[in-house]
Amino acid sequence: MKTLLQRKKKETGDPAPEFAAAPPKKKRKKIIFFACILVLICALSFGLRACLSAKPGMSAAPAYIITKAEKRDITVSLSGSGTLKPADSYEVTSLVSGEILSDGFEEGDVVEKGAVLYQIDTDDAQTNVRSAELSLEKSRLSYERLLEDLSNLDVTALVSGTVMELDVEPGDKVNMGQKIGKIRNSATMCLTVPFISSDADSFYIGEAATVTLDDTFETLPGTISKISNVEQVLPGGMLVKNVTIDVKNPGAITDATNATAKVGDTACSKSAAFSYKDETDITAEISGEVSYLASKEGEYVREGQLLVKLQSSDLEQQLKSAQLSLEDAQNTLENRLEAMQDYTITSPIAGTIIEKNFKAGDKLDSNSAKTSLCTIYDLSYLTMQLNVDELDIAKVQVGQTVTITADAAGGKTYTGIVTKVNINGTTNNGVTAYPVTIRIDETEGLLPGMNVNAEIVVEDVKNVLSVPVEAVSRGNRVLVQKDPEEAAGGETAAPSTGGIPEGFEYVQVTLGVNNDEYIEITGGLSEGDTIAYLSTGTGGMMVGMYGAGGPGTVTVTTGSEGEPPPPPEGGGQGG
């Protein structure tokens, strides 16, 4: 990456400068190797020339570059490469089999989310739905029947009246249809007597009548409640119709009491015995065991009142099973109705059709239904992933600007933005890298699959005091001119016995941000201070290239014994 990575300080000697140094890239190893060979050949050539031209007792000297501490902008960035991907992509598949009836799109078409892509034949699916509906209806009827049976375990009074008989006790088992008691309503008695048909035809329901008891000749008021339409023949050939008259029981009338009746002045043809208005047998509607009695003989009960409570474990089991069957049938129908939606295949995203593999008329079977019918790309923006070294990942944040370049786009520059910093790193050969997702909105000229270069600006400072990175020695020291007025004029300076340019001394500084070229000085220097730093080449090379006192340099000669000058205090240049 383009930014410098801070490395470990050496365990011995002065501490290394507290700024990062750029790591070599693997792909540049061969280039660096051949460059070193070339530099070595040049060094030997220039060294030989220097030796031939040097005076006796002298040797080539290292060269120092002279510059000033100045204010400038420093941009720190990370760089790398990656492959462009669409904002989203989707391979459309089918969950069902059948013939494709229609397809309303072609490759290159732009579709909206939810747009119909394929319509598959639903004949088999509709048959399955109808079968599920019938199964559900059967299960519902069975469940409702068992619910009704369950309610019949409560034996209730069908009419209001007195419990005349109750023939069961708790623990008794009864069968469906078995008579277990009787209820009688004796408050109202009914007298059904024959009238001549012609007379009966003139009567009406609700008409008043007079009833006379045979044994006491007591008369009681009554009301016609029923007129029969069926004629009967009495002895002597008389045609009659029965008329029923309701009479309130004064308390002494029973079904053994006889009486006659008159309607107006018309008398009945003969007397008859009274009957009870309401007399009903108590019958078990379902088999079961008597749990308890809710009433007793002689007790007056009202219509619908509980008389006997039955229980049936078999019925409860059947009801639970029927309930489960009903729920299962309901779920089956819902699933088949939901599966009907799978026969209409819609676009899951808005995007562009990149590939179309099936068309109308094609048949989908169990195998082809699992393959991609078509592929859709969302090209509203593009993304790429950049793997960032563990030493630099802390510098990357969501929202940072990214500069994108692509050789396929003629070197055009695009702007991206960091949208995600993934903390799920990948370790390889002891080094961990973390994926960083970058989004590019302006994508004209870019396509998914293109290889691009990305540079993330992780720090950008403006107008700060700085010096070249090479000017900072171990221990965070910089060679500074002590007194500009006393310094040697021109571009060279006489050497000193300390091995540094005449008139310069090391000054401790504090450091800020840095990139490949410059490092911020936050303390120890002032703007305009003259500084010196050893060239990255050898002294002999600098002399050979520029000659003694070449442009922008000062030269330092060797010691009297021809030995190289001692390194500056602190161990030399640039860490």
Order of alpha helices (4+ residues) and beta strands (2+ residues): alpha-beta-beta-beta-beta-beta-beta-alpha-beta-beta-beta-beta-alpha-beta-beta-beta-beta-beta-beta-beta-beta-beta-alpha-beta-beta-beta-beta-beta-beta-beta-beta-beta-beta-beta-beta-beta-beta-alpha-beta
